[in-house]
């Protein structure tokens, strides 16, 4: 927004000329959340038409302004704000009202800030900035019912180009309100006239829906999304609310709204990409790919569609198509001369990381290194070095691989632990489980209750066939965190896989299911323990469900074995072929094929 800060730059300057008005932005309120939902409109007409402050300057006013600024700078913001408000009321100058309100906010005096904002609105009833400040202060003071009037005033007075952005920013503005239900009621009341406005109804209903969702009212949020879409089918806001309901709140009935929007007119590509990501999270990669096929066909110059399509292809091990798609994405980004080029740097780095992994899978190590070297963003330093370490380890250069991880700069507080866990995982992945276990147990001496260290140490212990140590570590983790689904699952699966204490194994896995009912790996474990108990139909149903939820090579190994022993040999071979396509190096899958003497499925 455009605002004025009064700066006392020296007594000589103040006395030799009219008070200098600096055009630098005013300091952001300390005790209130930042409020900039849209580009600020110009100052109100009354403020622009008012005579310049210099023409109304007299000795008393100059003294008050100087004294107000001086006391504010000397650590008495409340006194400074009072002087400034008095000056504003005597002159009617809007910039002085804003400065007085800012001072009161900085003094952390809510009542004084509200007094200044309301005096400002009373003097300048058409001022957009005055209404913004009053709204912000009222929310911070938790006087939510009183915010209805300034919200309604802002919707009425904002320029047409800013109204929609203001509406969709309201949920963020109210997110710190202690009583979300009261905040929702207040905003709904304030927006009642706007909900009948054909142009603004989609954004208004979306705001209502998001606020309802914040209170846990999924039904009400879905109703708002429907009403918003009914008011204007091609509006993106209700579709985005439907996407939020589908992806974050698991409201399946929101999906038809999303599809209706995507099938109408010219949908925004960001919405289709968001839908594809939601489908990936919902373990529906085939449908996600179909959405990206549509996007890249309809808008071939939109880079992000190619990036996500390439990632899906790489995940399915369709490496040749993935490489072609990701390189096309990089070409689009590199030829982009617009303002979005820098914003897409992160995507370009992700594409290079994926291409490096594909090159590594095909033992094109020099190419993989060249791709990693092209990634220079500090934010990607950890990911690059972890990939480089794996590349070195695959070439038998383990000492260099470990050093690559240890050399990563530690930019975040948790980076030390992240590097330790990554090094241990590298050792496990390359057949050095004992070394991984030693590394992690040494770290546990310093931090014996670290849950991530305990879990990874347990997994390393299992790989090193230190089964007693594994169980001890997992039981310690369960003692520390009785809601650790992974700990219950790991212990139960380990027992089931060895065919030991099967009733106890099932009990542990069922506890994990209670804690994480949608986790496909835990469902796989439950299917495996049913298989070990001889309950073949239940095992088959559980494993098929887990694989359909998340295609995975290890789940495919388990499903194939159950089908094989049930006499469904061709179905078993299909499951194993799918697993090998996903991960031809998967140890569980390859050991299963070897043990059952299947050969090539």
C-alpha positions in Angstrom: 0.0 0.0 0.0 1.1 3.6 -0.4 1.5 5.3 3.0 3.6 7.9 4.7 6.1 7.6 7.5 7.1 10.7 9.3 10.8 10.6 10.0 12.6 13.1 12.3 15.8 13.4 10.4 17.3 16.2 12.5 16.1 19.4 14.2 17.9 21.7 11.7 16.1 20.0 8.8 12.8 20.2 10.6 13.1 23.9 11.4 14.5 25.0 8.0 11.7 23.5 5.9 8.1 22.2 6.2 7.9 18.8 7.8 9.4 16.2 5.4 7.0 13.5 4.3 8.9 10.3 3.5 7.3 8.1 0.9 8.7 4.9 2.5 6.2 2.3 3.6 4.9 2.6 7.2 6.2 0.0 9.6 4.0 -3.1 9.7 1.9 -3.5 12.8 3.7 -5.6 15.4 0.7 -7.0 17.2 -1.4 -7.8 14.2 -1.1 -10.2 11.4 0.1 -8.7 8.1 -2.8 -7.6 6.0 -2.2 -7.3 2.3 -4.7 -9.4 0.5 -4.6 -7.4 -2.7 -2.7 -4.4 -4.2 -3.8 -1.5 -2.1 -6.2 1.0 -3.9 -5.3 4.7 -4.2 -5.9 6.9 -1.2 -9.5 8.0 -0.9 -10.7 11.1 -2.8 -11.2 13.1 0.3 -7.5 12.5 1.3 -6.2 13.4 -2.2 -8.3 16.5 -2.4 -7.4 17.8 1.0 -5.1 20.8 1.1 -1.4 19.9 1.7 -0.3 19.5 5.2 2.3 22.3 4.7 -0.4 24.8 4.0 -2.1 24.0 7.4 1.2 23.9 9.4 1.5 26.3 12.3 3.9 26.4 15.2 1.7 24.3 17.5 1.2 21.6 14.9 4.9 21.4 14.1 5.7 21.1 17.8 3.1 18.3 18.2 4.5 16.4 15.3 8.0 16.7 16.4 7.2 15.8 20.0 5.1 12.9 18.9 7.9 11.5 16.7 10.5 12.2 19.4 8.6 10.5 22.2 7.8 7.5 19.9 11.5 7.1 19.0 12.6 7.4 22.6 10.5 4.4 23.7 7.2 6.0 24.6 5.0 4.9 21.6 1.7 5.3 23.4 2.4 9.0 24.2 3.7 9.6 20.7 0.5 8.0 19.2 -1.6 10.3 21.4 0.2 13.4 20.2 -0.1 12.3 16.5 -3.8 11.5 16.9 -4.5 14.9 18.3 -2.7 16.4 15.3 -4.7 14.3 12.9 -8.0 15.3 14.5 -7.1 19.0 14.3 -5.9 18.9 10.7 -8.1 16.1 9.3 -5.0 14.8 7.5 -5.4 11.1 6.6 -1.7 10.4 6.6 -1.5 11.6 10.2 -4.4 9.3 11.2 -2.5 6.4 9.6 0.7 7.3 11.4 -1.2 7.6 14.8 -2.8 4.2 14.3 0.6 2.7 13.4 2.1 4.2 16.5 -0.6 2.8 18.7 -0.2 -0.7 17.2 3.5 -0.5 17.7 2.8 0.4 21.3 0.9 -2.9 21.7 -2.1 -1.0 23.0 -5.1 -2.5 21.4 -7.7 0.0 22.8 -5.5 2.9 21.7 -5.1 1.4 18.2 -8.8 0.9 17.9 -9.5 4.5 19.1 -7.2 5.8 16.5 -8.6 3.7 13.7 -12.2 4.6 14.6 -11.3 8.3 14.8 -9.8 7.9 11.4 -12.9 6.3 10.0 -15.2 8.8 11.6 -13.2 11.6 10.0 -12.8 9.9 6.7 -15.8 7.6 6.3 -14.9 6.7 2.7 -11.3 5.8 3.5 -10.5 2.2 2.5 -7.3 2.2 4.5 -9.1 3.3 7.6 -11.5 0.4 7.3 -8.6 -2.0 6.7 -6.9 -0.9 9.9 -10.1 -1.1 12.0 -10.8 -4.6 10.7 -7.3 -5.7 11.5 -7.3 -4.3 15.0 -10.7 -5.7 15.8 -9.6 -9.2 14.8 -6.5 -9.0 17.0 -8.6 -7.8 19.9 -11.0 -10.7 19.3 -14.0 -8.4 18.9 -15.2 -10.5 16.0 -18.9 -9.5 15.8 -17.8 -5.9 15.4 -15.8 -6.8 12.2 -19.0 -7.4 10.2 -19.4 -3.7 9.4 -15.8 -3.0 8.2 -15.8 -6.1 6.1 -19.0 -5.1 4.4 -17.7 -1.5 3.9 -14.5 -2.8 2.3 -16.4 -5.0 -0.1 -18.5 -2.0 -1.1 -15.7 0.5 -1.5 -12.8 -1.4 -2.9 -12.2 -1.1 -6.6 -13.8 -3.8 -8.7 -10.4 -5.2 -9.6 -9.6 -5.7 -5.9 -12.9 -7.1 -4.5 -12.3 -10.7 -5.4 -8.8 -10.8 -4.0 -10.0 -9.3 -0.7 -12.8 -11.9 -0.4 -10.6 -14.9 -0.9 -8.0 -13.5 1.6 -10.5 -13.3 4.4 -10.0 -16.8 5.8 -6.3 -16.2 6.2 -7.1 -12.9 7.9 -9.3 -14.6 10.5 -7.2 -17.7 10.9 -5.9 -16.7 14.3 -9.3 -16.0 15.7 -9.7 -18.1 18.9 -13.4 -18.8 18.1 -13.5 -20.0 14.5 -17.3 -20.7 14.6 -17.9 -17.0 15.6 -15.6 -15.8 12.9 -17.4 -17.9 10.4 -20.8 -16.6 11.5 -19.6 -13.0 11.3 -18.1 -13.3 7.9 -21.2 -15.0 6.5 -23.3 -12.2 7.9 -21.0 -9.6 6.4 -21.0 -11.3 3.0 -24.7 -11.9 2.8 -25.3 -9.2 0.1 -22.2 -10.3 -1.8 -23.5 -13.9 -2.0 -26.3 -12.5 -4.2 -23.9 -10.6 -6.5 -23.4 -12.8 -9.6 -19.9 -11.5 -10.3 -18.6 -11.9 -6.7 -20.7 -14.9 -5.5 -18.1 -17.6 -6.5 -15.3 -16.0 -4.5 -17.7 -15.1 -1.6 -19.1 -18.7 -1.4 -15.5 -20.0 -1.5 -14.6 -17.9 1.5 -17.6 -19.1 3.4 -16.7 -22.7 2.5 -13.1 -22.4 3.6 -14.2 -20.8 6.9 -16.7 -23.6 7.5 -14.1 -26.2 6.7 -11.8 -24.6 9.3 -14.5 -25.3 11.9 -14.7 -28.9 10.8 -18.0 -28.4 8.9 -17.2 -30.5 5.8 -20.9 -30.7 4.8 -21.3 -27.0 5.0 -18.1 -26.4 3.1 -19.3 -28.7 0.3 -22.6 -26.9 0.1 -20.8 -23.6 -0.2 -18.7 -25.0 -3.1 -21.8 -26.2 -4.9 -23.6 -22.9 -4.5 -20.5 -21.0 -5.7 -20.3 -23.2 -8.8 -24.0 -22.8 -9.4 -23.5 -19.0 -9.5 -20.8 -19.3 -12.2 -19.7 -22.6 -13.6 -16.4 -21.4 -15.1 -15.2 -19.6 -11.9 -12.0 -21.2 -10.5 -12.6 -20.4 -6.8 -15.3 -23.0 -6.1 -13.2 -25.5 -8.0 -10.2 -24.7 -5.7 -12.4 -25.2 -2.7 -13.6 -28.6 -4.1 -9.9 -29.5 -4.6 -9.2 -28.6 -1.0 -12.1 -30.7 0.2 -10.9 -33.7 -1.9 -7.2 -33.5 -1.2 -7.1 -32.3 2.4 -10.4 -33.3 3.9 -11.0 -36.6 1.9 -14.5 -35.4 0.8 -15.2 -37.7 -2.2 -18.4 -35.8 -3.1 -16.3 -32.8 -4.0 -14.7 -34.5 -7.0 -17.7 -34.1 -9.4 -17.5 -30.3 -8.8 -13.9 -30.3 -9.8 -14.5 -32.4 -12.9 -17.4 -30.2 -13.9 -15.1 -27.1 -13.8 -12.3 -28.9 -15.7 -14.7 -29.9 -18.5 -16.0 -26.4 -18.9 -14.5 -23.7 -21.1 -10.9 -22.9 -20.5 -10.0 -24.2 -17.0 -6.9 -22.8 -15.3 -4.0 -25.2 -15.7 -3.1 -24.8 -12.0 -6.4 -26.4 -11.0 -5.8 -29.4 -13.3 -2.3 -29.8 -11.9 -3.7 -29.6 -8.3 -6.2 -32.3 -9.2 -3.5 -34.5 -10.6 -1.4 -34.1 -7.4 -4.5 -35.0 -5.4 -5.0 -38.1 -7.5 -1.4 -39.1 -6.9 -1.9 -38.7 -3.1 -5.0 -40.8 -3.4 -3.0 -43.6 -5.1 -4.7 -43.0 -8.5 -1.7 -42.5 -10.7 -3.4 -43.7 -13.9 -6.0 -41.0 -13.6 -3.4 -38.4 -12.7 -1.5 -39.3 -15.9 -4.7 -38.9 -17.9 -5.1 -35.4 -16.6 -1.5 -34.5 -17.5 -2.1 -36.0 -21.0 -5.0 -33.6 -21.4 -3.1 -30.6 -20.1 -0.1 -31.2 -22.3 -2.3 -31.7 -25.3 -4.5 -28.6 -24.7 -1.7 -26.3 -23.5 1.6 -27.7 -24.8 3.5 -24.6 -23.9 2.6 -24.8 -20.2 5.8 -26.3 -18.6 4.4 -27.7 -15.3 2.2 -30.2 -17.1 5.3 -31.8 -18.6 7.1 -31.8 -15.3 4.4 -33.8 -13.5 3.9 -36.1 -16.4 7.6 -36.8 -16.4 7.6 -37.5 -12.7 4.7 -40.0 -13.1 6.5 -41.8 -16.0 9.7 -42.0 -14.0 7.8 -43.4 -11.0 6.4 -46.1 -13.3 9.9 -46.8 -14.6 9.0 -45.8 -18.1 12.4 -44.3 -18.3 12.7 -43.5 -22.0 9.4 -41.6 -22.0 10.2 -39.9 -18.7 13.5 -38.7 -20.1 11.9 -37.3 -23.2 9.2 -35.6 -21.2 11.5 -34.1 -18.6 13.9 -32.8 -21.2 11.0 -31.2 -23.0 10.1 -29.5 -19.8 13.6 -28.1 -19.4 13.6 -26.8 -22.9 10.3 -24.9 -22.3 11.7 -23.4 -19.1 15.1 -22.5 -20.7 13.3 -20.7 -23.6 11.0 -18.8 -21.2 12.0 -15.2 -21.2 9.0 -14.0 -19.1 8.8 -13.1 -15.4 8.0 -16.7 -14.4 11.4 -18.0 -15.5 13.1 -17.6 -12.1 10.0 -19.0 -10.3 10.5 -22.2 -12.3 14.0 -22.8 -11.2 12.9 -25.1 -8.5 11.0 -27.2 -11.0 14.1 -27.3 -13.3 16.2 -28.6 -10.4 13.6 -31.3 -9.7 13.6 -32.3 -13.3 17.4 -32.6 -13.3 17.3 -34.7 -10.1 14.9 -37.1 -11.7 16.9 -37.3 -14.9 20.1 -38.0 -12.9 18.3 -40.8 -11.1 17.2 -42.3 -14.4 20.7 -42.1 -15.8 22.0 -43.7 -12.6 19.6 -46.6 -13.0 21.0 -47.2 -16.4 24.6 -46.9 -15.2 25.2 -43.7 -17.1 27.2 -42.3 -14.2 29.0 -39.5 -16.1 25.7 -38.2 -17.4 24.1 -38.4 -13.9 27.0 -36.4 -12.5 26.7 -33.7 -15.2 23.0 -33.3 -14.4 23.7 -33.0 -10.7 26.5 -30.4 -11.3 23.9 -28.2 -13.2 21.9 -27.8 -10.0 23.3 -24.8 -8.1 20.4 -23.8 -5.8 21.5 -23.8 -2.1 18.0 -25.2 -1.3 18.8 -28.3 -3.3 22.3 -28.9 -1.9 21.1 -31.7 0.4 19.1 -33.5 -2.3 22.0 -33.2 -4.8 24.6 -34.6 -2.4 22.4 -37.5 -1.4 21.9 -38.4 -5.0 25.6 -38.0 -5.7 26.4 -40.2 -2.7 24.2 -42.9 -4.0 25.8 -42.6 -7.4 29.3 -43.0 -5.8 28.1 -46.0 -3.7 26.8 -47.8 -6.8 30.3 -47.5 -8.2 31.8 -49.0 -5.1 33.2 -45.7 -3.9 31.5 -45.9 -0.4 34.1 -43.7 1.4 33.6 -40.9 -1.1 29.8 -41.4 -0.9 29.8 -41.0 2.9 32.0 -37.9 2.6 29.6 -36.4 0.1 26.8 -36.6 2.6 29.0 -35.3 5.5 30.2 -32.3 3.4 26.7 -30.9 2.9 26.4 -27.4 4.5 24.0 -27.4 7.5 21.5 -24.6 6.7 18.6 -25.8 8.9 18.7 -26.8 12.6 17.8 -30.4 11.8 20.3 -30.9 9.0 22.8 -32.7 11.2 20.3 -35.4 12.0 19.1 -35.6 8.4 22.7 -36.2 7.2 23.2 -38.9 9.8 20.0 -40.7 8.9 20.8 -40.4 5.2 24.3 -41.9 5.7 22.8 -44.8 7.7 20.2 -45.4 4.9 23.0 -45.4 2.3 24.9 -48.0 4.3 21.8 -50.2 4.6 20.9 -49.9 0.9 24.4 -51.1 0.0 24.7 -54.1 2.2 26.5 -52.5 5.2 23.8 -52.9 7.8 26.2 -53.5 10.7 28.0 -50.2 10.0 24.6 -48.4 9.8 23.6 -49.9 13.1 26.9 -48.9 14.7 26.5 -45.3 13.4 23.0 -44.9 14.7 23.6 -46.5 18.1 26.5 -44.2 18.6 24.2 -41.2 17.9 21.6 -42.6 20.3 24.1 -42.3 23.1 23.8 -38.5 22.7 20.0 -38.4 22.1 18.5 -41.7 23.4 14.9 -40.7 23.0 15.1 -39.5 19.4 12.2 -41.3 17.7 13.7 -41.2 14.2 17.0 -42.5 15.4 15.4 -45.3 17.3 13.3 -46.4 14.4 16.1 -46.3 11.9 18.5 -48.1 14.3 15.8 -50.8 14.7 15.6 -51.3 10.9 19.4 -51.4 10.7 19.5 -54.0 13.5 17.0 -56.2 11.6 19.0 -56.0 8.4 22.1 -56.9 10.5 20.1 -59.9 12.0 20.3 -58.4 15.5 16.6 -59.2 16.0 16.7 -58.9 19.8 18.2 -55.4 19.5 15.5 -54.5 16.9 12.7 -55.6 19.2 14.2 -53.7 22.2 14.5 -50.5 20.1 11.0 -50.7 18.7 9.5 -51.4 22.2 11.4 -48.4 23.5 9.9 -46.3 20.7 6.4 -47.5 21.5 7.0 -46.6 25.2 8.0 -43.1 24.2 5.2 -42.7 21.6 2.3 -45.1 22.0 0.8 -43.7 18.8 3.7 -44.6 16.6 2.0 -46.7 13.9 5.3 -47.4 12.2 6.8 -48.9 15.3 3.8 -51.3 15.9 3.8 -52.2 12.2 7.6 -52.8 11.9 7.6 -55.1 14.9 4.5 -57.0 13.9 5.7 -57.4 10.3 9.1 -58.7 11.4 7.5 -61.3 13.6 5.1 -62.3 10.8 7.8 -62.5 8.2 9.7 -64.9 10.3 6.6 -66.9 11.2 7.1 -66.2 14.9 4.5 -65.4 17.6 1.9 -64.9 14.9 -1.1 -64.0 17.2 1.0 -61.3 18.8 2.2 -60.1 15.4 -1.4 -59.7 14.2 -2.3 -57.8 17.4 0.6 -55.4 16.8 -0.3 -54.8 13.2 -4.0 -54.3 14.0 -2.9 -51.7 16.5 -1.0 -50.0 13.7 -4.1 -50.2 11.5 -6.1 -48.4 14.2 -3.6 -45.6 14.3 -3.1 -45.3 10.5 -6.1 -47.0 8.7 -5.2 -45.6 5.3 -1.5 -46.6 5.2 -1.0 -49.1 2.4 2.2 -50.5 3.8 0.4 -51.4 7.1 -2.4 -53.0 5.1 0.3 -55.0 3.3 1.6 -56.2 6.7 -1.9 -57.2 7.8 -2.4 -59.2 4.6 1.0 -60.8 5.1 0.2 -61.9 8.7 -3.1 -63.3 7.5 -1.2 -65.3 4.9 1.2 -66.6 7.6 -1.8 -67.6 9.7 -3.3 -69.5 6.7 -6.2 -67.1 6.0 -5.7 -67.0 2.3 -8.9 -65.2 1.1 -8.4 -62.5 3.7 -4.8 -62.2 2.8 -5.6 -61.9 -0.9 -8.2 -59.2 -0.4 -6.0 -57.1 1.9 -3.0 -57.4 -0.4 -5.0 -56.5 -3.5 -6.4 -53.5 -1.8 -3.0 -52.4 -0.6 -1.5 -52.8 -4.1 -4.4 -50.9 -5.8 -4.0 -48.2 -3.3 -0.3 -47.9 -3.9 1.5 -50.0 -6.6 4.7 -51.2 -4.9 7.2 -53.9 -5.7 7.2 -55.4 -2.2 3.4 -55.5 -2.0 3.5 -57.1 -5.5 5.9 -59.8 -4.2 3.5 -60.6 -1.3 0.4 -60.6 -3.5 2.0 -62.8 -6.1 3.1 -65.4 -3.5 -0.5 -65.6 -2.1 -1.9 -65.9 -5.6 0.7 -68.5 -6.5 0.0 -70.7 -3.5 -3.8 -70.4 -4.1 -3.2 -71.8 -7.6 -3.8 -68.5 -9.5 -0.5 -68.8 -11.3 -1.1 -66.4 -14.2 -2.5 -63.7 -11.8 0.6 -64.2 -9.7 2.9 -63.8 -12.7 1.1 -60.6 -13.6 1.6 -59.2 -10.1 5.3 -60.1 -10.1 5.8 -58.6 -13.6 4.2 -55.4 -12.5 6.4 -55.4 -9.4 9.6 -55.9 -11.5 8.5 -53.0 -13.8 8.2 -50.8 -10.7 11.5 -51.9 -9.1 13.6 -54.6 -10.8 16.1 -54.5 -8.0 13.7 -55.0 -5.1 15.2 -57.6 -2.8 12.0 -59.0 -1.4 10.6 -59.5 -4.9 13.7 -61.1 -6.3 14.1 -63.4 -3.2 10.5 -64.5 -3.6 10.9 -65.5 -7.2 14.1 -67.3 -6.3 12.6 -69.2 -3.3 9.5 -70.3 -5.3 11.8 -71.2 -8.3 9.6 -69.1 -10.7 12.4 -67.9 -12.9 11.3 -65.0 -15.1 7.6 -64.4 -14.5 
